[in-house]
Amino acid sequence: MGTWNTAVDGNDTFLDIYQNFFDLYNKGKDPIEVSKQITEVYKQAFDDYDDRTNSLCGLALAQWETGVV
């Protein structure tokens, strides 16, 4: 994981998940289905002790911004 500052979005894991969510969402895919796909593709990051929080925060922000939650 690359980190460039102390902000919640200041690392590669957060940004990868967040950007990939919107790549799929902006192609017209349902945000709930996108969420499922992201958790499958990034399963290792969601399961990893060091990356779990960054993964969850990236997905949660994307979901919140698209009205999923």
N, CA, C and O atoms as a printed pandas DataFrame, in Angstrom:
     atom_number atom_name residue_name chain_id  residue_number  x_coord  y_coord  z_coord
0              1         N          MET        A               1    0.847   -1.178    0.000
1              2        CA          MET        A               1    0.000    0.000    0.000
2              3         C          MET        A               1    0.888    1.235    0.000
3              4         O          MET        A               1    1.802    1.352    0.817
4              5         N          GLY        A               2    0.618    2.148   -0.913
5              6        CA          GLY        A               2    1.322    3.415   -0.925
6              7         C          GLY        A               2    0.527    4.458   -0.174
7              8         O          GLY        A               2   -0.693    4.550   -0.315
8              9         N          THR        A               3    1.219    5.236    0.620
9             10        CA          THR        A               3    0.570    6.290    1.394
10            11         C          THR        A               3    1.292    7.594    1.112
11            12         O          THR        A               3    2.522    7.631    1.128
12            13         N          TRP        A               4    0.554    8.662    0.856
13            14        CA          TRP        A               4    1.204    9.933    0.579
14            15         C          TRP        A               4    0.819   11.038    1.548
15            16         O          TRP        A               4    1.419   12.112    1.514
16            17         N          ASN        A               5   -0.169   10.808    2.416
17            18        CA          ASN        A               5   -0.485   11.747    3.494
18            19         C          ASN        A               5   -1.364   11.048    4.523
19            20         O          ASN        A               5   -1.678    9.867    4.378
20            21         N          THR        A               6   -1.756   11.771    5.551
21            22        CA          THR        A               6   -2.516   11.160    6.638
22            23         C          THR        A               6   -4.024   11.270    6.467
23            24         O          THR        A               6   -4.774   10.848    7.347
24            25         N          ALA        A               7   -4.473   11.820    5.369
25            26        CA          ALA        A               7   -5.916   11.924    5.114
26            27         C          ALA        A               7   -6.503   10.537    4.885
27            28         O          ALA        A               7   -5.790    9.610    4.501
28            29         N          VAL        A               8   -7.785   10.400    5.116
29            30        CA          VAL        A               8   -8.452    9.119    4.936
30            31         C          VAL        A               8   -8.268    8.621    3.503
31            32         O          VAL        A               8   -8.105    7.422    3.277
32            33         N          ASP        A               9   -8.294    9.533    2.544
33            34        CA          ASP        A               9   -8.145    9.141    1.144
34            35         C          ASP        A               9   -6.703    9.259    0.639
35            36         O          ASP        A               9   -6.471    9.291   -0.570
36            37         N          GLY        A              10   -5.757    9.323    1.541
37            38        CA          GLY        A              10   -4.362    9.528    1.179
38            39         C          GLY        A              10   -3.564    8.253    0.987
39            40         O          GLY        A              10   -2.407    8.182    1.401
40            41         N          ASN        A              11   -4.162    7.242    0.364
41            42        CA          ASN        A              11   -3.428    5.994    0.121
42            43         C          ASN        A              11   -3.969    5.290   -1.113
43            44         O          ASN        A              11   -5.085    5.554   -1.561
44            45         N          ASP        A              12   -3.168    4.402   -1.646
45            46        CA          ASP        A              12   -3.513    3.709   -2.896
46            47         C          ASP        A              12   -4.744    2.832   -2.784
47            48         O          ASP        A              12   -5.566    2.808   -3.701
48            49         N          THR        A              13   -4.891    2.115   -1.686
49            50        CA          THR        A              13   -6.004    1.185   -1.543
50            51         C          THR        A              13   -7.337    1.921   -1.591
51            52         O          THR        A              13   -8.235    1.536   -2.340
52            53         N          PHE        A              14   -7.466    2.965   -0.806
53            54        CA          PHE        A              14   -8.688    3.777   -0.803
54            55         C          PHE        A              14   -8.989    4.268   -2.209
55            56         O          PHE        A              14  -10.100    4.103   -2.712
56            57         N          LEU        A              15   -7.994    4.869   -2.836
57            58        CA          LEU        A              15   -8.206    5.484   -4.135
58            59         C          LEU        A              15   -8.511    4.461   -5.224
59            60         O          LEU        A              15   -9.336    4.728   -6.098
60            61         N          ASP        A              16   -7.870    3.310   -5.194
61            62        CA          ASP        A              16   -8.149    2.263   -6.181
62            63         C          ASP        A              16   -9.608    1.822   -6.106
63            64         O          ASP        A              16  -10.294    1.732   -7.124
64            65         N          ILE        A              17  -10.064    1.555   -4.909
65            66        CA          ILE        A              17  -11.442    1.089   -4.725
66            67         C          ILE        A              17  -12.430    2.189   -5.092
67            68         O          ILE        A              17  -13.403    1.938   -5.804
68            69         N          TYR        A              18  -12.191    3.381   -4.620
69            70        CA          TYR        A              18  -13.076    4.513   -4.898
70            71         C          TYR        A              18  -13.166    4.781   -6.403
71            72         O          TYR        A              18  -14.263    4.935   -6.939
72            73         N          GLN        A              19  -12.029    4.838   -7.078
73            74        CA          GLN        A              19  -12.027    5.134   -8.511
74            75         C          GLN        A              19  -12.631    3.995   -9.331
75            76         O          GLN        A              19  -13.364    4.242  -10.289
76            77         N          ASN        A              20  -12.332    2.767   -8.967
77            78        CA          ASN        A              20  -12.906    1.638   -9.698
78            79         C          ASN        A              20  -14.414    1.562   -9.520
79            80         O          ASN        A              20  -15.130    1.203  -10.455
80            81         N          PHE        A              21  -14.901    1.892   -8.344
81            82        CA          PHE        A              21  -16.342    1.962   -8.122
82            83         C          PHE        A              21  -16.964    2.922   -9.125
83            84         O          PHE        A              21  -17.935    2.580   -9.799
84            85         N          PHE        A              22  -16.403    4.126   -9.224
85            86        CA          PHE        A              22  -16.989    5.130  -10.108
86            87         C          PHE        A              22  -16.753    4.831  -11.583
87            88         O          PHE        A              22  -17.549    5.245  -12.426
88            89         N          ASP        A              23  -15.683    4.126  -11.912
89            90        CA          ASP        A              23  -15.496    3.694  -13.298
90            91         C          ASP        A              23  -16.677    2.831  -13.744
91            92         O          ASP        A              23  -17.213    3.013  -14.837
92            93         N          LEU        A              24  -17.071    1.900  -12.894
93            94        CA          LEU        A              24  -18.199    1.018  -13.211
94            95         C          LEU        A              24  -19.536    1.755  -13.115
95            96         O          LEU        A              24  -20.398    1.600  -13.980
96            97         N          TYR        A              25  -19.700    2.539  -12.087
97            98        CA          TYR        A              25  -20.941    3.287  -11.870
98            99         C          TYR        A              25  -21.213    4.250  -13.028
99           100         O          TYR        A              25  -22.349    4.371  -13.488
100          101         N          ASN        A              26  -20.174    4.927  -13.490
101          102        CA          ASN        A              26  -20.338    5.897  -14.573
102          103         C          ASN        A              26  -20.614    5.237  -15.918
103          104         O          ASN        A              26  -20.987    5.914  -16.876
104          105         N          LYS        A              27  -20.434    3.928  -15.996
105          106        CA          LYS        A              27  -20.798    3.187  -17.201
106          107         C          LYS        A              27  -22.254    2.731  -17.145
107          108         O          LYS        A              27  -22.719    2.014  -18.032
108          109         N          GLY        A              28  -22.971    3.147  -16.100
109          110        CA          GLY        A              28  -24.387    2.853  -15.989
110          111         C          GLY        A              28  -24.731    1.633  -15.154
111          112         O          GLY        A              28  -25.889    1.214  -15.123
112          113         N          LYS        A              29  -23.753    1.058  -14.481
113          114        CA          LYS        A              29  -24.034   -0.123  -13.667
114          115         C          LYS        A              29  -24.682    0.282  -12.347
115          116         O          LYS        A              29  -24.427    1.360  -11.811
116          117         N          ASP        A              30  -25.524   -0.608  -11.841
117          118        CA          ASP        A              30  -26.218   -0.400  -10.571
118          119         C          ASP        A              30  -25.205   -0.344   -9.431
119          120         O          ASP        A              30  -24.337   -1.213   -9.345
120          121         N          PRO        A              31  -25.295    0.665   -8.548
121          122        CA          PRO        A              31  -24.304    0.799   -7.487
122          123         C          PRO        A              31  -24.268   -0.379   -6.503
123          124         O          PRO        A              31  -23.225   -0.656   -5.911
124          125         N          ILE        A              32  -25.386   -1.062   -6.329
125          126        CA          ILE        A              32  -25.378   -2.231   -5.442
126          127         C          ILE        A              32  -24.580   -3.358   -6.089
127          128         O          ILE        A              32  -23.806   -4.043   -5.421
128          129         N          GLU        A              33  -24.774   -3.545   -7.389
129          130        CA          GLU        A              33  -24.007   -4.564   -8.104
130          131         C          GLU        A              33  -22.528   -4.187   -8.172
131          132         O          GLU        A              33  -21.654   -5.049   -8.073
132          133         N          VAL        A              34  -22.259   -2.906   -8.340
133          134        CA          VAL        A              34  -20.872   -2.438   -8.354
134          135         C          VAL        A              34  -20.217   -2.732   -7.008
135          136         O          VAL        A              34  -19.065   -3.163   -6.956
136          137         N          SER        A              35  -20.945   -2.501   -5.931
137          138        CA          SER        A              35  -20.408   -2.772   -4.587
138          139         C          SER        A              35  -20.043   -4.244   -4.430
139          140         O          SER        A              35  -18.992   -4.576   -3.883
140          141         N          LYS        A              36  -20.917   -5.120   -4.912
141          142        CA          LYS        A              36  -20.637   -6.553   -4.831
142          143         C          LYS        A              36  -19.400   -6.908   -5.642
143          144         O          LYS        A              36  -18.553   -7.683   -5.197
144          145         N          GLN        A              37  -19.305   -6.335   -6.833
145          146        CA          GLN        A              37  -18.161   -6.625   -7.688
146          147         C          GLN        A              37  -16.862   -6.115   -7.064
147          148         O          GLN        A              37  -15.839   -6.798   -7.115
148          149         N          ILE        A              38  -16.897   -4.929   -6.480
149          150        CA          ILE        A              38  -15.707   -4.363   -5.839
150          151         C          ILE        A              38  -15.252   -5.245   -4.683
151          152         O          ILE        A              38  -14.057   -5.499   -4.534
152          153         N          THR        A              39  -16.184   -5.713   -3.868
153          154        CA          THR        A              39  -15.790   -6.551   -2.731
154          155         C          THR        A              39  -15.226   -7.891   -3.187
155          156         O          THR        A              39  -14.405   -8.484   -2.488
156          157         N          GLU        A              40  -15.654   -8.374   -4.342
157          158        CA          GLU        A              40  -15.091   -9.619   -4.875
158          159         C          GLU        A              40  -13.701   -9.389   -5.457
159          160         O          GLU        A              40  -12.771  -10.149   -5.183
160          161         N          VAL        A              41  -13.566   -8.342   -6.257
161          162        CA          VAL        A              41  -12.287   -8.055   -6.911
162          163         C          VAL        A              41  -11.208   -7.700   -5.880
163          164         O          VAL        A              41  -10.051   -8.093   -6.027
164          165         N          TYR        A              42  -11.587   -6.968   -4.854
165          166        CA          TYR        A              42  -10.638   -6.522   -3.834
166          167         C          TYR        A              42  -10.758   -7.328   -2.544
167          168         O          TYR        A              42  -10.467   -6.818   -1.462
168          169         N          LYS        A              43  -11.178   -8.560   -2.654
169          170        CA          LYS        A              43  -11.356   -9.406   -1.472
170          171         C          LYS        A              43  -10.110   -9.453   -0.598
171          172         O          LYS        A              43  -10.202   -9.385    0.628
172          173         N          GLN        A              44   -8.964   -9.568   -1.219
173          174        CA          GLN        A              44   -7.714   -9.646   -0.453
174          175         C          GLN        A              44   -7.492   -8.366    0.360
175          176         O          GLN        A              44   -7.060   -8.436    1.510
176          177         N          ALA        A              45   -7.780   -7.212   -0.219
177          178        CA          ALA        A              45   -7.606   -5.949    0.506
178          179         C          ALA        A              45   -8.615   -5.835    1.645
179          180         O          ALA        A              45   -8.277   -5.341    2.721
180          181         N          PHE        A              46   -9.851   -6.286    1.421
181          182        CA          PHE        A              46  -10.862   -6.229    2.481
182          183         C          PHE        A              46  -10.538   -7.203    3.613
183          184         O          PHE        A              46  -10.900   -6.956    4.763
184          185         N          ASP        A              47   -9.866   -8.298    3.298
185          186        CA          ASP        A              47   -9.500   -9.291    4.311
186          187         C          ASP        A              47   -8.183   -8.983    5.020
187          188         O          ASP        A              47   -7.915   -9.518    6.096
188          189         N          ASP        A              48   -7.375   -8.135    4.426
189          190        CA          ASP        A              48   -6.059   -7.819    4.982
190          191         C          ASP        A              48   -6.182   -6.868    6.173
191          192         O          ASP        A              48   -6.877   -5.854    6.097
192          193         N          TYR        A              49   -5.514   -7.196    7.254
193          194        CA          TYR        A              49   -5.599   -6.396    8.478
194          195         C          TYR        A              49   -5.179   -4.941    8.230
195          196         O          TYR        A              49   -5.821   -4.015    8.727
196          197         N          ASP        A              50   -4.108   -4.743    7.467
197          198        CA          ASP        A              50   -3.586   -3.392    7.249
198          199         C          ASP        A              50   -4.410   -2.583    6.248
199          200         O          ASP        A              50   -4.450   -1.356    6.340
200          201         N          ASP        A              51   -5.062   -3.240    5.302
201          202        CA          ASP        A              51   -5.813   -2.536    4.261
202          203         C          ASP        A              51   -7.318   -2.483    4.490
203          204         O          ASP        A              51   -8.023   -1.769    3.777
204          205         N          ARG        A              52   -7.814   -3.215    5.456
205          206        CA          ARG        A              52   -9.261   -3.332    5.664
206          207         C          ARG        A              52   -9.951   -1.977    5.830
207          208         O          ARG        A              52  -10.958   -1.711    5.173
208          209         N          THR        A              53   -9.427   -1.138    6.686
209          210        CA          THR        A              53  -10.068    0.148    6.952
210          211         C          THR        A              53  -10.055    1.038    5.719
211          212         O          THR        A              53  -11.049    1.696    5.411
212          213         N          ASN        A              54   -8.932    1.058    5.016
213          214        CA          ASN        A              54   -8.855    1.866    3.795
214          215         C          ASN        A              54   -9.845    1.364    2.746
215          216         O          ASN        A              54  -10.470    2.156    2.040
216          217         N          SER        A              55   -9.980    0.054    2.653
217          218        CA          SER        A              55  -10.913   -0.544    1.694
218          219         C          SER        A              55  -12.351   -0.170    2.034
219          220         O          SER        A              55  -13.114    0.263    1.171
220          221         N          LEU        A              56  -12.703   -0.342    3.283
221          222        CA          LEU        A              56  -14.065   -0.037    3.721
222          223         C          LEU        A              56  -14.393    1.436    3.554
223          224         O          LEU        A              56  -15.498    1.783    3.137
224          225         N          CYS        A              57  -13.452    2.297    3.872
225          226        CA          CYS        A              57  -13.700    3.740    3.742
226          227         C          CYS        A              57  -13.857    4.153    2.280
227          228         O          CYS        A              57  -14.709    4.983    1.965
228          229         N          GLY        A              58  -13.054    3.592    1.394
229          230        CA          GLY        A              58  -13.177    3.900   -0.030
230          231         C          GLY        A              58  -14.521    3.472   -0.582
231          232         O          GLY        A              58  -15.167    4.223   -1.314
232          233         N          LEU        A              59  -14.941    2.271   -0.234
233          234        CA          LEU        A              59  -16.231    1.770   -0.690
234          235         C          LEU        A              59  -17.381    2.545   -0.050
235          236         O          LEU        A              59  -18.352    2.889   -0.724
236          237         N          ALA        A              60  -17.275    2.813    1.224
237          238        CA          ALA        A              60  -18.341    3.517    1.940
238          239         C          ALA        A              60  -18.564    4.926    1.384
239          240         O          ALA        A              60  -19.706    5.358    1.229
240          241         N          LEU        A              61  -17.495    5.629    1.088
241          242        CA          LEU        A              61  -17.646    6.979    0.545
242          243         C          LEU        A              61  -18.318    6.931   -0.829
243          244         O          LEU        A              61  -19.210    7.729   -1.116
244          245         N          ALA        A              62  -17.890    6.004   -1.664
245          246        CA          ALA        A              62  -18.495    5.864   -2.989
246          247         C          ALA        A              62  -19.973    5.503   -2.877
247          248         O          ALA        A              62  -20.800    6.031   -3.620
248          249         N          GLN        A              63  -20.305    4.609   -1.955
249          250        CA          GLN        A              63  -21.702    4.236   -1.756
250          251         C          GLN        A              63  -22.516    5.414   -1.250
251          252         O          GLN        A              63  -23.635    5.643   -1.710
252          253         N          TRP        A              64  -21.972    6.146   -0.325
253          254        CA          TRP        A              64  -22.677    7.292    0.235
254          255         C          TRP        A              64  -22.937    8.345   -0.852
255          256         O          TRP        A              64  -24.026    8.912   -0.936
256          257         N          GLU        A              65  -21.925    8.590   -1.672
257          258        CA          GLU        A              65  -22.058    9.607   -2.723
258          259         C          GLU        A              65  -23.040    9.197   -3.818
259          260         O          GLU        A              65  -23.566   10.053   -4.530
260          261         N          THR        A              66  -23.289    7.905   -3.957
261          262        CA          THR        A              66  -24.235    7.452   -4.971
262          263         C          THR        A              66  -25.585    7.050   -4.368
263          264         O          THR        A              66  -26.461    6.566   -5.085
264          265         N          GLY        A              67  -25.756    7.243   -3.080
265          266        CA          GLY        A              67  -27.037    7.012   -2.430
266          267         C          GLY        A              67  -27.347    5.557   -2.127
267          268         O          GLY        A              67  -28.509    5.199   -1.931
268          269         N          VAL        A              68  -26.324    4.713   -2.085
269          270        CA          VAL        A              68  -26.561    3.298   -1.789
270          271         C          VAL        A              68  -26.935    3.122   -0.324
271          272         O          VAL        A              68  -27.804    2.313    0.001
272          273         N          VAL        A              69  -26.302    3.855    0.541
273          274        CA          VAL        A              69  -26.563    3.715    1.982
274          275         C          VAL        A              69  -27.233    4.946    2.526
275          276         O          VAL        A              69  -27.530    5.012    3.719
